[in-house]
Each structure stands twice: as C-alpha cells, then as structure tokens.
C-alpha cells in the first residue's frame, strides 16, 4: 500500500467527517446563482435590493451570517 494511503487510513479514524447534504449543495448553488445575477450591470435598483435580501437570507440559513 502506498504511504499516502496508509496515512489517510490512519487519519480517517481521527478526523470527524461532516456529511455534505443535498440541502447544503442546493443552498450553495442558489447563493452562487443569485450572486452572479447581482453582478449584472443591467439590474434595476429595486431588483438589486431584492437580490441582496435573498442572498442574506440564504447566508443566514447556511450559518454564514448571524440572525438579526
């Protein structure tokens, strides 16, 4: 067995692995899409503000922002 694989096997028991869920992936993709839309220069100010609010809500759900 390769030395790197041995080290990884040893670490596997010591480092807790967090499960990456479909919900987390979905929220990340939504956040990415909204951020890309926000960078569009042709947005109306009210649309830009709505996007910012949606981004803040998703960030809050993901734990990236404190609840207010």
Secondary structure by P-SEA (a helix, b strand, c coil): ccaaaaaaaaacccbbbbbbcaaaaaaaaaaaaaaaaaacccccaaaaaaaaaaaaaaaaaacccccc
